[in-house]
Every structure is written in C-alpha cells, then in structure tokens.
Amino acid sequence: MNSDTFYHFSKLPPEIRQHIWQYCPPHRVAEEDFPYFLLDGNESRQAGWTKSSTYENAQKPVIAFVNRESRRAALEHGQIWEPPDPHSLESIWVQPNRDALLLNYTRTCDLVMYGTINATSSVVVMFLWRAEGHKMQPCIVAEVLHPFNLKTLLDGDAASENPRIMYEQADTGDSGDIAGYAECIQQQKIVLGIAMAAISLHISAEAALDSGLFGLLGDAPVQLVDFDDEARLRQFYTLFKENALNEEPAVQTLFDLFLSSRFRTAVDTWTRQADWIIMANLWHYARESERYDDILGADPCSAWMPQLEDCFCFSMYEYLPNEDHPWVKQAREKAPKLRPQIMVRYCTRKCYTGEQLPDHRATNLWWNPDF
C-alpha cells in the first residue's frame, strides 16, 4: 500500500474537508500577457515556448476540477478576470490577496503595436491600479524602469549603464513617464517586484509536481524568486540537474550566473540606477508643480550634489541626490521599494530541440490558442 495515500478523506466531517481544501489553491504569479522576451539573455541560448506555460498559468487551478467541495474552495479564492488592455490575455484566473500580478509588457511592445514608446506610462500605471484593486503584489519587467542586459552580463560586460535624464522634461526618453509610476506606487505604499531575468526548466509535469516548487499540485508553472534567495534558487537548480541537465546543459550557465556574486553585484548596481531614475523623475515632477517653491525651496537645483547647473541633460555619474535636502528626505520616505526577482517557469515541451525560438508576439491580437 502506498503510504502517501489517505483513503478515509471522504469520511471526515464536511467542515474539516473544506478546511483542508482551503490549503490547496496555489500561490501563483498571474500573468496578464505573454512574455515578449524570455529575459534569459539571448533566446538562442535557451529557447522556450513561454506561451504554453503562460496559458496554463491563466487557467483555474487543479482543485477546481476534483469535486464540488474542492471547486467551492477554488471559487472562494479566485475568479475569472478579463484584463481591459488590448495587449493582455483575453482572460486569466486570479486569486486576490493571494497571487502576485505580473506585467510582461515592455517598451518594445509599444514600438510593435503603436510605433511609439509613449504608451508605456499609461499601460504600467493602469496595471498598478489593477493590482491595487485586487490586492495583489505587482511585478513588472526591469526594462520598463531601466534596461538590464543579461546577454552582456553573460558575455562578461556590465548589464546596465549609468542613466541620463533630460534637464527640461520629466521624461527619461526611452523609459517613459516614470514619475507617473512612482507617484502611483507612493499612493499605494507597495513594494514593486522587478523581473530581472528568467529561466525555463524543460521538465515533465510529474517532476514539477514531485518537487513541490510549482505549487502543491504542480499547477503554478510560473514562480518569482528573490534574486538573492540562494537557498530557493538552488532548489530549482537541483530540480534541473536531476531532470534536464543532459538534455539542456546550457541552462547550467544561467544558474551559475544567478548564483554568482557577479549577478548580485549587477542587480545591486541596477537597483541604485533605477532608484536614481525614480528620484530624478520625481524631482522633475515636483519642479514643474505650480507650488514647487513650497516643495523644493527657492532653488530646486540644490536638491542635487553637486548643485545642479542648467544643462541639456545630467547623469547619475555627475549628480546624486542631496540627502540633506528636505525634499530628498521626504521623497526617500515615499519612494517605491523595488524587489528584484528571477522568474522561473517550467515547460513540458522539449522546446530546446532544433533551436525552436519563440514567436515574438505578446498580445492576444496575434496569439493562436490552437498552437
């Protein structure tokens, strides 16, 4: 007899069974849209049809299909939600107060869909308010705030560059209206998850289930791991080595990088740069306010060290926030807290065979569910 099998569950009192079912819904990372990029540094290093795991991740959890009791528990935690944006999936299953909400959208999507980068601000701001409305932890791709190039890091170079910002406008050019994101996050008082990189494990559903790393019932195929959570990263690494190392040895390169001090240093550097961009945009926002004398004082340039001079643009290399300035102290207290993470997903397809690169299509306008 299998010692893991419990044959008397149906004989338990209904209230105890229902209490047990309440533990079964997964803690998911609900994706609004398909990943436009794999975030693995170079698609040819690790091809993966993220569409299949994203689509699976958008469905009801396994317990919704066991029996009426389990379905009741699932419905108590979750609901079908139809995101309003054209870039999003047509519908996803979300569990308010339980799931994280991930937006894979990047500025590149703007260029593809609209021929401009100006739509990013409204997309991200509306996403943040949706996450707030559903009481879900929001997460966006690092590139929305400041580019993080995993490919250059894999090749031995820096992953990000010191940011620059135009002196006369509250806009970082490629980064969109970051002041809008920051103001929104300040009002919600949330921690913003940042997907710095991603890795796909091409393993069987049985291996994913047995590992317990993708939900109790293996129905949470997308996970977010704090970039410095070495213990949990090593659990995923062990799962990969035990099930897919021989088929896809290139993935070890990614794990070796993620577990290295070089990666942690690169993420720390990016975080400081993203923080500078946020502060610079908030400064622009305050300076353009009709009440900026009350906010920044008579000389807004004194919020920087050395004191900012009239120029075309300024960079983090040249100027840093003046931490003794009253406005900077106030802005620091309200500034968004960033939580860099690594996205881990499992896929049951052998996508790596023949370098089957993913189709760069992120919207339901292009997606074919019969693929």
Backbone hydrogen bonds, N-H to C=O, Kabsch-Sander energy under -0.5 kcal/mol:
donor,donor_aa,acceptor,acceptor_aa,energy
3,S,1,M,-0.5
5,T,2,N,-1.7
7,Y,5,T,-0.6
9,F,6,F,-0.6
11,K,8,H,-1.1
12,L,9,F,-1.7
16,I,13,P,-0.8
17,R,13,P,-2.3
18,Q,14,P,-2.7
19,H,15,E,-1.7
20,I,16,I,-2.2
21,W,17,R,-2.5
22,Q,18,Q,-1.4
23,Y,20,I,-1.8
24,C,21,W,-1.7
28,R,26,P,-0.8
29,V,222,V,-0.6
30,A,28,R,-0.7
30,A,100,A,-2.7
31,E,29,V,-0.5
32,E,102,L,-2.3
34,F,362,A,-1.1
45,R,42,N,-2.2
46,Q,42,N,-1.0
50,T,48,G,-1.7
52,S,49,W,-1.1
53,S,49,W,-0.8
54,T,50,T,-2.6
55,Y,51,K,-2.9
56,E,52,S,-2.3
57,N,53,S,-2.4
58,A,54,T,-0.8
58,A,55,Y,-0.8
59,Q,56,E,-1.5
64,A,61,P,-1.6
65,F,62,V,-2.3
66,V,63,I,-1.0
67,N,63,I,-0.6
71,R,67,N,-2.4
72,R,68,R,-2.0
73,A,69,E,-1.8
74,A,70,S,-2.3
75,L,71,R,-2.6
76,E,72,R,-1.5
77,H,73,A,-1.1
78,G,74,A,-2.4
79,Q,94,V,-2.1
81,W,92,I,-3.0
88,S,85,D,-1.4
89,L,32,E,-4.1
92,I,81,W,-2.7
93,W,58,A,-1.0
94,V,79,Q,-2.5
94,V,92,I,-0.6
97,N,134,H,-1.1
97,N,135,K,-0.7
98,R,95,Q,-1.9
99,D,95,Q,-2.5
100,A,28,R,-2.4
101,L,137,Q,-3.0
102,L,30,A,-3.2
102,L,100,A,-0.5
103,L,139,C,-2.6
104,N,102,L,-0.6
109,C,106,T,-1.0
110,D,106,T,-0.8
111,L,107,R,-1.5
112,V,108,T,-2.1
113,M,109,C,-2.9
114,Y,110,D,-3.2
115,G,110,D,-1.2
116,T,110,D,-1.1
120,T,117,I,-1.0
123,V,119,A,-2.1
124,V,120,T,-2.7
125,V,121,S,-2.7
126,M,122,S,-2.3
127,F,123,V,-1.9
128,L,124,V,-2.6
129,W,125,V,-2.0
130,R,126,M,-2.0
131,A,127,F,-2.5
132,E,128,L,-2.1
133,G,129,W,-2.5
134,H,130,R,-1.8
135,K,132,E,-1.2
136,M,131,A,-2.8
137,Q,99,D,-1.0
139,C,101,L,-2.0
140,I,193,G,-2.4
141,V,103,L,-0.7
142,A,195,A,-2.0
144,V,141,V,-1.9
145,L,142,A,-1.7
146,H,142,A,-2.4
149,N,159,A,-3.6
150,L,148,F,-1.0
153,L,149,N,-1.3
154,L,150,L,-2.6
155,D,151,K,-1.7
156,G,153,L,-1.3
157,D,152,T,-3.3
165,I,314,F,-2.5
166,M,171,D,-0.8
167,Y,312,F,-2.1
171,D,169,Q,-2.2
172,T,176,G,-1.2
174,D,172,T,-1.4
176,G,173,G,-1.0
178,I,176,G,-1.8
180,G,177,D,-0.8
181,Y,177,D,-1.0
182,A,178,I,-2.8
183,E,179,A,-2.7
184,C,180,G,-1.8
185,I,181,Y,-2.8
186,Q,182,A,-2.7
187,Q,183,E,-2.1
188,Q,184,C,-1.6
189,K,185,I,-1.7
190,I,185,I,-1.1
192,L,337,K,-2.7
193,G,138,P,-2.6
193,G,191,V,-0.7
194,I,339,R,-2.4
195,A,140,I,-2.8
196,M,194,I,-1.0
196,M,341,Q,-2.9
197,A,341,Q,-0.8
198,A,39,L,-2.6
199,I,343,M,-2.3
201,L,345,R,-3.0
202,H,200,S,-0.6
203,I,201,L,-1.4
203,I,347,C,-0.8
208,A,204,S,-2.1
209,L,205,A,-2.4
210,D,206,E,-2.8
211,S,207,A,-1.7
212,G,208,A,-0.9
212,G,209,L,-0.7
213,L,208,A,-0.5
214,F,208,A,-0.7
214,F,215,G,-0.5
215,G,212,G,-0.6
218,G,215,G,-1.4
220,A,214,F,-2.1
223,Q,344,V,-3.1
225,V,342,I,-2.6
227,F,340,P,-1.9
229,D,226,D,-2.3
230,E,228,D,-1.7
233,L,229,D,-2.2
234,R,230,E,-2.4
235,Q,231,A,-1.2
236,F,232,R,-1.7
237,Y,233,L,-2.2
238,T,234,R,-2.7
239,L,235,Q,-2.0
240,F,236,F,-2.2
241,K,237,Y,-2.7
242,E,238,T,-2.2
243,N,239,L,-0.9
243,N,240,F,-0.8
244,A,240,F,-3.4
245,L,240,F,-0.9
248,E,244,A,-2.3
251,V,248,E,-1.5
252,Q,249,P,-1.4
253,T,249,P,-0.5
253,T,250,A,-0.9
254,L,250,A,-0.8
255,F,251,V,-2.1
256,D,252,Q,-3.1
257,L,253,T,-1.8
258,F,254,L,-2.9
259,L,255,F,-2.0
260,S,257,L,-1.8
263,F,257,L,-0.6
264,R,260,S,-1.5
265,T,261,S,-2.6
266,A,262,R,-2.1
267,V,263,F,-2.5
268,D,264,R,-2.4
269,T,265,T,-2.4
270,W,266,A,-2.4
271,T,267,V,-2.6
272,R,268,D,-2.0
273,Q,269,T,-2.1
274,A,270,W,-3.1
275,D,271,T,-2.4
276,W,272,R,-2.0
277,I,273,Q,-2.3
278,I,274,A,-2.4
279,M,275,D,-2.5
280,A,276,W,-2.8
281,N,277,I,-2.3
282,L,278,I,-2.5
283,W,279,M,-2.3
284,H,280,A,-2.2
285,Y,281,N,-2.6
286,A,282,L,-2.5
287,R,283,W,-2.9
288,E,284,H,-2.1
289,S,286,A,-0.8
292,Y,289,S,-1.4
294,D,291,R,-1.0
295,I,291,R,-1.2
296,L,292,Y,-3.9
297,G,292,Y,-0.9
297,G,293,D,-0.8
302,S,299,D,-1.8
303,A,300,P,-1.6
304,W,301,C,-1.4
305,M,320,L,-3.3
308,L,301,C,-1.9
314,F,165,I,-2.3
316,M,163,P,-2.3
318,E,315,S,-0.7
319,Y,315,S,-2.5
320,L,305,M,-2.5
322,N,303,A,-3.1
323,E,321,P,-1.1
325,H,322,N,-2.2
329,K,325,H,-2.3
330,Q,326,P,-2.1
331,A,327,W,-3.1
332,R,328,V,-2.6
333,E,329,K,-1.5
334,K,330,Q,-1.2
335,A,331,A,-1.8
337,K,190,I,-0.9
338,L,336,P,-0.6
339,R,192,L,-2.6
341,Q,194,I,-3.4
342,I,225,V,-3.2
343,M,197,A,-3.0
344,V,223,Q,-2.9
344,V,342,I,-0.5
345,R,199,I,-2.1
346,Y,221,P,-1.7
347,C,201,L,-2.6
351,C,349,R,-1.5
353,T,350,K,-1.3
355,E,352,Y,-1.5
356,Q,351,C,-1.1
356,Q,353,T,-0.5
357,L,355,E,-1.6
361,R,359,D,-2.5
364,N,88,S,-0.7
366,W,363,T,-1.3
367,W,363,T,-1.4
371,F,368,N,-2.2
